[in-house]
């Protein structure tokens, strides 16, 4: 029979002959909740007084200690204690029952703790920034009581003090990011997004996208500018100019991406002017991307969902019928089991401000349409009738919304993707919509044709930039662009292929000119990027040879060697074999980092091109159906404080930023020119 005993010390074995008889009795607080039971020779266990569960304590010469017993009580693992604790209200300063949490005993580690008032204030400021708590939380009595219960020595800071600390964090992080941007060798691209407010004020979010000297990609909010007139064309130009000046990148702007809602002629004209200052007519102004990728997909999704709004409403009401009543849902599940419907998806009511939730609602409902079809016979309260044809139409709709959903998911991840990933995705949507628009099925063609016409305009606006980006991917290169254009344009593909080829060479030529700074001789024929330059020694030799009367021999040599000049970096890269297999987790920036010695100029171009952004919205807003709106609390902070809190949150989330090492000397003009010598 098991014999209850009482322990004699904190973690000790119950009294035995082998132990000193005069040992001072100690008692851990856990023994108020546990009883020791002997279950065999040399084996004792601790039994919880509440739930009667037993735990290992002593087996032979091994002692399990009491940590696991403390956790059983203090963490609420004991079901009886947890239930009592939930039923009994907590009264500060009073002992409730045996379920009180064991008190922590202070050790030497606690004795060595040094309280730091300034550090605590700093951590509170970081907490407010990172979690968007209101600044006046430090003056709310509940928060004050909470902090004092943790550390009575802390002197609670005031509103003004914590505001100053938040601004100080903003300035420190800004300087760190500024050092990183200044130390990055490439150009910077901007996205422009607009938030609204109930006061009819606009808030322009300017985000910088760039690759640093160690080939790490960054996408950071740079400025949040309050604008009194969101519809003014000059407003956005001024905001961008302020951003460029603020971050010392006036001469390094590469591309600007904005949303179609901001693309009136005045704004476009002003922004083209900004780009043309340093990039005159580069790529026929296509470095100004007029449409946000995520918003284009969102508008198409809303259009196609709106085309079947009446049917979708019936599906929504059917789902609500099931999900808003436990009895209805129980009957629905029973019927599903009887019909042996294999779907593993769960019904969910959509949020109309997030179009992806409507898509998920329709997909799950379609998989259980057999259950809905029989539900009226199983549950007399269900009165909604959805025909087989309507279910078929919803299923067809989901097929095409899935293309949009999968494409949008690419920019819904926290890490912003490089530009090379978008051409395959966007071109696939273009192909699918084009084929559907020409379908012999009248329902499909009428449903998709309006979407195709809208998407086609977006495709033509951005395909050149994205084609150049995918050519910079060694897994695809120019062959993939040629293949894709042949599918989309058929006999007219050559025109589009030539357009991309010309743009690619034009862009590379501009980078060559930057590397050479002031090229002395530059021949551009048919948009070739070969820079032909004869060194003085070659010119003198040519003159001497001509004087010896063998000029006809010189002409002969020129004819047979004229086509053997060293190819440019671009041509060498394009002629190399495509990288296989096409790994999905391919680190393209890492690949180009390894190729900087082989392609010193082309790698700089690849760095800038791959950092081109196509979407202006934050990952958590990709599926939004409405513009983001600034809440009343934030608008009350003032423009400077608002910018500080929003930017600091973004920087703290992605920081600390690496500080650049001193940059090596640029490749000299002579070294670059050597590549093009025969």
C-alpha positions in Angstrom: 0.0 0.0 0.0 1.3 3.5 -0.9 2.5 5.5 2.1 2.2 9.3 2.1 5.2 11.0 3.5 6.4 14.5 4.1 9.6 15.9 2.6 12.2 17.3 4.9 13.8 20.0 2.8 13.4 22.0 -0.4 13.9 19.2 -2.8 15.0 16.5 -0.5 14.2 12.9 0.1 11.9 12.1 2.9 13.7 11.2 6.1 15.8 8.0 5.9 18.4 6.4 8.0 21.2 7.4 5.6 20.5 11.1 6.2 21.8 13.1 9.2 19.2 13.2 11.9 19.9 16.8 12.9 19.5 18.3 9.4 17.5 21.5 9.5 14.0 21.0 8.1 13.2 23.1 5.0 10.1 23.1 3.0 9.5 24.2 -0.6 6.2 25.9 -1.3 5.4 23.2 -3.8 4.7 20.8 -1.0 1.6 22.8 -0.1 0.2 21.4 -3.3 1.8 17.9 -3.5 2.1 14.8 -1.3 5.0 12.3 -1.5 3.9 8.7 -2.0 6.2 5.7 -1.8 5.3 3.3 -4.7 8.1 0.7 -4.3 11.6 0.1 -3.1 13.7 3.2 -3.8 10.9 4.8 -5.7 8.8 7.8 -4.6 6.4 10.0 -6.6 4.8 13.4 -6.0 1.0 13.4 -6.2 -1.0 16.6 -6.9 -3.5 17.3 -4.1 -5.9 18.8 -6.6 -6.0 16.6 -9.8 -4.3 13.5 -8.1 -1.9 13.2 -11.0 1.5 11.8 -9.9 4.9 12.9 -11.0 8.4 11.4 -10.8 10.3 12.5 -7.8 13.0 9.9 -6.6 14.0 6.8 -8.4 16.9 5.0 -6.8 19.7 7.5 -6.4 18.2 9.9 -9.0 16.1 12.9 -7.9 13.8 14.7 -10.3 13.7 17.9 -8.4 10.7 20.2 -8.0 10.8 22.5 -11.2 8.3 20.3 -13.0 6.0 20.4 -10.0 6.1 24.2 -9.9 5.2 24.4 -13.5 2.3 22.1 -13.0 0.8 24.7 -10.5 2.1 28.1 -11.7 1.4 27.6 -15.4 -2.1 26.4 -14.9 -1.4 22.9 -16.2 -3.4 21.4 -13.3 -7.0 21.3 -14.7 -8.6 21.5 -11.2 -6.5 24.4 -10.1 -7.1 26.2 -13.4 -10.8 25.8 -13.1 -10.9 27.1 -9.6 -8.7 30.0 -10.5 -11.0 31.0 -13.4 -14.1 30.8 -11.1 -12.5 32.8 -8.2 -11.9 36.5 -8.9 -8.5 37.8 -8.0 -8.3 40.3 -5.1 -5.0 42.2 -4.8 -3.3 41.6 -1.5 -5.4 38.6 -0.5 -4.7 34.9 -0.6 -7.3 33.1 -2.6 -6.7 29.4 -2.2 -4.2 26.6 -2.6 -3.8 27.4 -6.3 -1.7 30.5 -5.6 1.4 30.6 -7.8 4.5 29.7 -5.9 6.6 32.7 -5.1 9.9 33.1 -6.9 12.9 33.0 -4.7 15.6 35.6 -5.3 19.0 34.2 -6.2 22.4 35.8 -6.6 21.5 36.5 -10.3 18.7 38.7 -9.1 20.9 40.4 -6.5 23.4 41.4 -9.3 20.6 43.1 -11.3 21.2 46.8 -11.8 18.1 49.0 -12.4 18.5 51.5 -15.3 15.8 54.2 -15.5 17.0 55.4 -19.0 17.0 52.0 -20.5 13.5 51.3 -19.2 12.3 54.6 -20.7 14.0 53.6 -24.0 12.3 50.2 -24.1 8.9 51.7 -23.4 9.4 54.1 -26.3 10.4 51.2 -28.6 7.3 49.2 -27.4 5.1 52.2 -28.3 6.7 52.5 -31.8 6.7 48.8 -32.7 3.1 48.1 -31.5 1.5 51.5 -32.4 0.4 52.2 -28.8 -0.7 55.7 -28.2 1.9 58.0 -26.6 -0.4 58.9 -23.8 -0.4 55.3 -22.6 2.4 56.4 -20.1 -0.2 58.6 -18.4 -2.9 55.9 -18.2 -3.4 54.7 -14.6 -3.7 51.0 -15.6 -0.3 51.1 -17.4 1.3 53.0 -14.5 0.1 50.4 -12.0 1.3 47.6 -14.2 4.8 49.0 -14.5 5.1 49.8 -10.8 4.1 46.2 -10.0 7.1 45.1 -12.1 9.6 47.6 -10.9 8.6 50.0 -8.1 11.8 52.0 -8.6 10.8 53.1 -12.0 9.7 56.8 -12.2 7.0 56.9 -14.8 7.8 59.2 -17.7 5.5 61.9 -19.0 3.9 62.3 -22.4 6.5 64.8 -23.5 9.4 62.7 -22.3 8.3 59.6 -24.1 7.5 61.6 -27.3 11.0 63.0 -27.2 12.5 59.5 -26.7 10.5 58.2 -29.7 11.8 61.0 -31.9 15.3 60.3 -30.7 15.0 56.7 -31.8 13.7 57.9 -35.1 16.8 60.1 -35.7 19.2 57.4 -34.6 17.7 54.8 -36.9 17.4 57.4 -39.7 21.2 58.1 -39.5 21.9 54.4 -39.6 19.7 53.9 -42.7 21.2 57.1 -44.3 24.7 55.6 -43.8 23.6 52.4 -45.5 22.0 54.3 -48.5 25.0 56.6 -49.0 27.3 53.6 -48.9 25.3 51.6 -51.4 26.9 51.8 -54.9 23.7 51.6 -57.0 20.7 53.6 -57.7 17.5 53.8 -55.7 13.9 53.3 -56.9 10.8 54.8 -55.2 7.2 53.7 -54.7 4.6 56.3 -54.1 1.4 55.3 -52.1 -1.4 57.5 -50.9 -3.4 57.1 -47.7 -6.5 59.2 -46.9 -8.1 60.5 -43.7 -11.5 61.6 -42.5 -10.1 65.2 -42.7 -9.7 64.9 -46.5 -5.9 65.1 -46.0 -3.6 62.9 -47.9 -0.5 61.1 -46.6 2.1 60.2 -49.2 4.2 57.1 -48.3 7.6 57.1 -50.1 9.5 53.8 -49.9 13.0 53.3 -51.2 14.2 50.1 -52.8 17.9 49.4 -53.3 20.7 46.8 -53.1 23.6 47.6 -50.7 27.3 47.0 -51.3 27.0 43.5 -49.9 24.1 42.6 -52.3 21.4 42.7 -49.7 18.0 43.9 -50.9 16.2 46.6 -48.9 12.7 48.1 -49.1 12.3 50.8 -46.4 9.8 53.6 -45.8 11.8 56.9 -46.2 9.2 59.6 -45.7 5.5 60.0 -44.9 4.5 63.4 -46.2 1.1 65.0 -45.2 -0.4 66.8 -48.2 -3.4 69.1 -47.9 -4.5 68.6 -51.5 -4.2 64.9 -52.6 -5.4 65.7 -56.1 -2.7 68.3 -56.8 -0.1 67.2 -59.3 2.6 69.5 -57.8 2.0 67.9 -54.4 3.6 64.5 -55.3 6.5 66.1 -57.2 7.4 68.2 -54.2 7.1 65.2 -51.9 9.5 63.2 -54.1 11.9 66.1 -54.3 11.9 66.5 -50.6 12.6 62.8 -50.2 15.5 62.8 -52.7 17.1 65.8 -50.9 16.5 64.4 -47.4 18.3 61.2 -48.2 21.0 62.7 -50.5 20.1 60.7 -53.6 19.1 63.4 -56.0 21.3 62.0 -58.7 20.6 58.4 -58.1 16.8 58.1 -58.8 16.2 55.1 -61.1 12.5 54.3 -61.3 9.2 55.5 -59.8 6.2 53.2 -59.2 2.8 54.6 -58.3 -0.8 53.7 -58.4 -3.2 54.4 -61.3 -5.3 56.5 -59.0 -2.4 59.0 -59.0 -1.7 58.8 -62.7 -3.4 62.0 -64.0 -1.6 63.8 -66.8 -0.2 66.6 -64.5 1.4 64.1 -62.1 2.8 61.9 -64.9 4.3 64.9 -66.7 5.9 66.2 -63.5 7.3 62.8 -62.6 8.7 62.2 -66.1 10.5 65.5 -65.7 12.1 64.2 -62.5 13.3 61.0 -64.1 14.5 62.7 -67.3 16.9 65.0 -65.4 19.3 62.1 -64.9 17.8 59.5 -67.3 16.9 61.4 -70.5 14.4 59.4 -72.5 15.8 56.2 -71.1 13.6 53.2 -72.2 11.0 55.7 -73.7 10.0 56.8 -70.2 9.0 53.3 -69.2 11.0 53.6 -66.0 7.9 55.4 -64.7 5.6 52.5 -63.8 2.1 53.9 -63.7 0.2 51.0 -62.1 0.7 49.2 -58.8 0.8 45.5 -59.4 -1.2 44.6 -56.3 -3.9 47.2 -57.0 -4.2 46.1 -60.6 -4.8 42.5 -59.5 -7.2 43.7 -56.8 -9.3 45.7 -59.2 -9.5 42.8 -61.6 -10.6 40.5 -58.8 -13.3 43.0 -57.7 -14.5 43.3 -61.3 -14.8 39.6 -61.9 -16.5 39.1 -58.4 -18.8 41.9 -59.2 -19.9 40.2 -62.4 -21.5 37.4 -60.4 -22.5 39.5 -57.4 -26.1 38.1 -57.2 -24.9 34.5 -57.1 -22.1 35.3 -54.7 -24.6 37.0 -52.4 -26.6 33.7 -52.3 -23.5 31.8 -51.5 -22.5 34.3 -48.8 -26.0 34.0 -47.2 -25.8 30.2 -47.3 -22.4 30.3 -45.5 -23.7 32.7 -43.0 -26.7 30.5 -42.4 -24.4 27.6 -41.4 -21.7 29.6 -39.5 -23.9 31.8 -37.4 -25.9 29.0 -35.7 -24.4 26.1 -33.8 -27.4 23.9 -34.5 -27.3 24.7 -38.2 -23.6 24.0 -38.4 -24.1 20.7 -36.5 -26.7 19.6 -39.0 -24.5 20.7 -41.9 -21.6 18.6 -40.6 -23.8 15.6 -40.1 -25.2 15.9 -43.6 -21.7 16.2 -45.0 -20.6 13.0 -43.3 -23.7 11.2 -44.5 -23.0 12.3 -48.1 -19.3 11.5 -47.6 -18.1 14.8 -49.1 -14.3 14.6 -49.0 -13.6 18.3 -48.6 -11.2 19.3 -45.8 -11.8 23.0 -46.1 -13.8 24.9 -43.6 -16.6 27.3 -44.4 -15.8 30.9 -43.6 -17.7 34.2 -44.0 -15.8 36.7 -46.1 -14.6 40.2 -45.2 -15.7 42.5 -48.0 -12.7 44.7 -47.5 -10.4 41.8 -48.4 -11.1 40.2 -51.7 -9.0 37.1 -51.0 -11.5 36.2 -48.2 -14.3 36.2 -50.7 -12.3 33.9 -53.0 -11.6 31.5 -50.1 -15.3 31.5 -49.1 -16.3 30.6 -52.7 -13.7 27.9 -53.0 -14.8 26.2 -49.8 -18.5 26.5 -50.6 -18.0 25.0 -54.1 -16.4 22.0 -52.6 -19.4 21.5 -50.4 -22.1 22.4 -52.9 -23.5 18.9 -52.8 -24.2 19.5 -49.1 -25.9 22.8 -49.8 -28.0 21.2 -52.5 -29.5 18.8 -50.0 -29.5 21.0 -46.9 -33.1 22.2 -47.3 -34.3 18.6 -46.9 -32.2 18.1 -43.8 -32.7 21.5 -42.2 -36.1 23.0 -42.8 -34.8 26.5 -41.9 -32.6 26.6 -45.0 -34.5 28.3 -47.8 -31.8 29.5 -50.2 -31.7 27.8 -53.7 -28.5 27.8 -55.7 -28.9 26.0 -59.1 -26.3 23.6 -60.5 -25.6 26.1 -63.3 -24.9 28.9 -60.7 -22.5 26.6 -58.9 -20.8 25.9 -62.2 -20.4 29.6 -62.9 -18.9 30.2 -59.4 -16.5 27.3 -60.0 -15.4 28.8 -63.3 -15.0 32.2 -61.7 -12.8 30.7 -59.0 -10.5 29.3 -61.7 -9.6 32.7 -62.9 -9.6 34.4 -59.5 -7.0 31.9 -58.5 -4.5 33.3 -61.1 -4.9 36.7 -59.5 -4.7 35.3 -56.0 -1.5 33.4 -56.6 0.0 36.4 -58.3 -0.9 38.7 -55.4 0.5 36.3 -52.9 4.0 37.0 -54.3 4.0 40.5 -52.8 2.1 39.5 -49.7 5.2 38.0 -48.1 7.3 40.2 -45.7 10.4 40.0 -47.9 9.9 42.0 -51.0 10.7 39.9 -54.1 13.3 40.9 -56.8 11.9 42.2 -60.1 12.9 39.1 -62.1 10.0 37.0 -60.6 7.2 39.1 -62.1 7.6 38.6 -65.8 6.7 34.9 -65.8 3.8 35.5 -63.5 2.3 38.5 -65.4 2.9 37.0 -68.8 1.1 33.8 -67.7 -1.9 35.8 -66.6 -1.8 37.7 -69.9 -1.9 34.4 -71.8 -4.7 32.8 -69.7 -6.9 35.9 -70.0 -6.2 36.3 -73.7 -7.2 32.7 -74.3 -10.3 32.9 -72.1 -11.4 36.2 -73.8 -11.4 34.3 -77.1 -13.1 31.2 -75.7 -16.0 29.6 -77.6 -17.8 29.4 -74.3 -20.0 32.5 -74.3 -20.1 32.7 -70.5 -16.3 32.5 -70.1 -15.6 35.0 -72.9 -18.1 37.5 -71.7 -16.8 37.2 -68.1 -13.1 37.5 -68.9 -13.0 39.9 -72.0 -13.3 43.1 -69.9 -10.6 41.8 -67.5 -8.3 41.0 -70.4 -8.7 44.5 -72.0 -7.8 46.2 -68.7 -4.9 43.8 -67.9 -3.5 44.2 -71.5 -3.0 47.9 -70.9 -1.1 47.2 -67.7 1.0 44.5 -69.5 2.0 46.9 -72.3 3.0 49.6 -69.7 5.3 47.4 -67.7 6.4 44.4 -69.9 9.6 46.1 -71.2 11.0 46.8 -67.7 10.0 43.4 -66.4 11.4 41.7 -69.5 14.8 43.3 -68.9 14.5 42.2 -65.3 13.9 38.5 -66.2 16.8 38.6 -68.7 19.0 39.4 -65.7 17.9 36.0 -64.3 20.4 33.4 -65.6 17.7 30.7 -65.4 15.6 32.5 -68.1 17.6 35.2 -70.0 16.4 36.5 -73.4 15.2 33.1 -74.6 12.3 33.1 -72.1 11.2 36.6 -73.3 11.4 35.4 -77.0 9.4 32.3 -76.1 6.7 34.2 -74.1 6.3 36.9 -76.8 5.8 34.2 -79.4 2.9 32.8 -77.4 1.3 36.2 -76.8 1.9 38.0 -80.1 2.4 35.2 -82.6 3.6 36.6 -86.0 4.0 40.0 -84.4 6.4 38.7 -81.7 9.5 40.0 -83.6 8.5 43.6 -83.1 8.2 43.2 -79.3 11.4 41.1 -79.2 13.3 43.9 -81.0 11.8 46.5 -78.6 13.1 44.6 -75.6 16.5 44.0 -77.3 16.9 47.7 -78.1 15.9 48.7 -74.6 18.3 46.2 -73.0 21.2 47.5 -75.1 20.3 51.1 -74.6 20.2 50.6 -70.8 23.5 48.8 -70.8 25.1 51.5 -72.9 24.0 54.1 -70.4 25.8 52.1 -67.6 28.9 51.8 -69.8 28.9 55.6 -70.3 28.7 56.0 -66.5 31.6 53.7 -66.0 33.7 55.4 -68.6 32.6 58.9 -67.4 33.7 60.7 -70.5 34.2 58.3 -73.4 36.3 59.8 -76.1 35.0 57.8 -79.1 31.6 56.2 -79.1 30.0 54.5 -82.1 26.4 53.3 -81.7 25.1 51.5 -84.7 21.9 49.5 -84.5 21.9 50.0 -80.7 25.1 48.0 -80.3 26.8 48.4 -77.0 30.3 47.8 -78.2 32.5 50.8 -77.5 35.2 51.0 -80.1 38.3 52.9 -79.0 41.8 52.8 -80.3 44.7 53.5 -77.9 47.4 56.0 -78.9 49.9 53.1 -79.4 47.6 51.4 -81.9 47.0 54.7 -83.8 50.8 55.3 -84.1 51.4 51.8 -85.3 48.7 52.1 -87.9 50.3 55.3 -89.2 53.8 53.7 -89.4 52.4 50.7 -91.2 50.6 52.9 -93.7 53.9 54.7 -94.4 55.6 51.4 -95.5 53.4 51.1 -98.5 51.4 48.1 -97.3 48.1 49.9 -96.6 46.3 47.3 -98.8 47.6 44.6 -96.4 46.2 46.6 -93.5 42.8 46.7 -95.2 43.0 42.9 -95.7 43.8 42.4 -92.0 40.9 44.7 -91.0 38.5 42.7 -93.1 39.4 39.3 -91.6 39.7 40.5 -88.0 36.9 43.1 -87.9 34.3 40.7 -86.6 36.6 39.3 -83.9 36.6 42.1 -81.5 36.0 41.2 -77.9 32.3 40.9 -77.0 30.7 43.2 -74.4 29.8 41.9 -71.0 26.2 41.9 -72.0 26.8 39.7 -75.1 29.0 37.4 -73.2 26.3 36.9 -70.5 23.5 36.4 -73.1 25.6 33.8 -75.0 26.3 31.7 -72.0 24.1 28.7 -71.3 21.0 29.1 -69.3 21.4 28.0 -65.7 19.8 24.6 -65.0 17.9 23.3 -63.2 15.6 26.2 -62.4 15.7 26.1 -58.6 12.8 27.8 -57.0 14.9 29.1 -54.1 17.5 30.5 -56.3 19.4 33.4 -54.8 19.8 35.7 -57.8 21.5 38.5 -55.8 24.0 36.0 -54.5 24.6 34.8 -58.0 25.4 38.3 -59.3 27.5 39.0 -56.3 29.8 36.2 -57.3 29.9 37.5 -60.9 31.0 41.1 -60.1 34.5 40.4 -61.2 33.5 38.8 -64.5 30.7 41.4 -65.2 31.7 44.6 -63.4 29.4 46.8 -65.4 26.5 44.4 -66.1 26.4 43.5 -62.4 25.8 47.1 -61.5 22.9 47.3 -64.0 21.5 44.0 -62.7 21.6 45.3 -59.1 19.5 48.3 -60.0 17.1 46.5 -62.3 16.4 43.7 -59.9 15.5 46.2 -57.1 12.8 47.8 -59.3 9.5 47.6 -57.3 6.2 46.9 -59.0 3.9 47.2 -56.1 3.3 50.3 -53.9 1.3 48.7 -51.0 2.5 47.1 -47.8 2.3 43.2 -47.7 -0.6 43.4 -45.2 -2.6 45.6 -47.6 -2.2 43.6 -50.8 -5.8 42.2 -50.8 -7.4 45.4 -49.6 -10.4 46.7 -51.6 -10.1 50.2 -50.3 -7.4 52.8 -49.9 -5.7 52.8 -46.4 -7.1 55.4 -44.1 -5.1 57.2 -41.4 -7.0 56.9 -38.1 -8.0 60.0 -36.1 -5.4 59.4 -33.3 -2.5 59.4 -35.8 -3.7 62.5 -37.6 -3.8 64.3 -34.3 -0.1 63.8 -33.7 1.1 66.3 -36.3 3.0 65.6 -39.5 6.5 65.4 -37.9 5.6 63.0 -35.1 3.5 60.9 -37.4 6.4 60.4 -39.8 8.8 59.6 -37.0 6.5 56.9 -35.5 5.7 55.2 -38.8 9.2 55.3 -40.2 10.8 54.2 -36.9 8.5 51.2 -36.7 9.5 50.1 -40.2 13.2 50.6 -39.5 13.1 48.8 -36.1 11.3 45.9 -37.7 14.0 45.4 -40.3 17.0 46.7 -38.4 19.6 47.0 -37.2 21.0 48.1 -40.6 24.5 47.0 -41.6 26.9 49.8 -41.8 28.9 49.8 -45.1 32.6 49.2 -45.2 34.8 51.7 -47.0 34.2 51.2 -50.7 37.1 50.0 -53.0 38.2 52.1 -55.8 36.0 52.1 -58.9 37.2 50.2 -62.0 39.3 52.7 -63.9 38.4 53.8 -67.4 41.4 52.1 -68.9 40.4 48.8 -67.3 36.9 49.1 -68.8 38.1 50.1 -72.2 40.5 47.1 -72.3 37.5 44.9 -72.7 36.6 46.3 -76.0 40.0 46.2 -77.6 40.6 43.8 -80.4 
